[in-house]
Amino acid sequence: MDIPAVSVSMSQGKLMNDVGIGVLKMATDQMTQQSQQLTQMMAQSVQPHLGSTIDLRV
């Protein structure tokens, strides 16, 4: 068994895992920020009553 090759392979696997986790964390943080901005934007709506009901005729 080639121990240096196994060590390099394991190190690369750990690095790929760490990078993947970092990217997911960045995406999660960005989505959290966007949802907070959307919530603030909706709370500051000029006409909050619009869109609360739908008129239907059959």
C-alpha positions in Angstrom: 0.0 0.0 0.0 1.4 3.4 -1.0 1.0 5.5 2.2 2.0 8.8 0.7 -0.6 8.5 -2.0 -3.3 7.5 0.5 -2.3 10.5 2.6 -2.5 12.9 -0.4 -5.8 11.4 -1.4 -7.3 11.8 2.1 -6.0 15.3 2.3 -7.6 16.2 -1.1 -10.9 14.6 0.0 -10.9 16.6 3.2 -10.1 19.8 1.3 -13.0 19.1 -1.1 -15.3 18.5 1.8 -14.2 21.7 3.5 -14.6 23.8 0.3 -18.1 22.3 -0.2 -19.2 23.1 3.3 -17.8 26.7 2.9 -19.8 27.2 -0.3 -22.9 25.9 1.3 -22.4 28.2 4.3 -22.0 31.2 1.9 -25.1 30.2 0.0 -27.1 29.8 3.2 -25.9 33.2 4.5 -26.8 34.9 1.2 -30.3 33.3 1.2 -30.8 34.4 4.8 -29.8 37.9 4.0 -32.1 38.0 0.9 -35.1 36.7 2.9 -34.5 39.3 5.5 -34.4 42.0 2.9 -37.6 40.7 1.3 -39.3 40.7 4.7 -38.2 44.3 5.3 -39.3 45.4 1.8 -42.7 43.8 2.3 -43.1 45.4 5.8 -42.4 48.8 4.2 -44.9 48.4 1.5 -46.8 51.5 0.6 -50.1 49.7 0.2 -50.1 46.6 2.4 -53.8 45.9 1.8 -53.2 45.2 -1.9 -53.0 41.5 -2.7 -54.7 40.3 0.4 -57.9 39.4 -1.4 -58.8 38.0 -4.8 -62.1 38.9 -6.6 -63.5 36.0 -8.4 -66.6 35.7 -10.6 -68.0 32.4 -11.8 
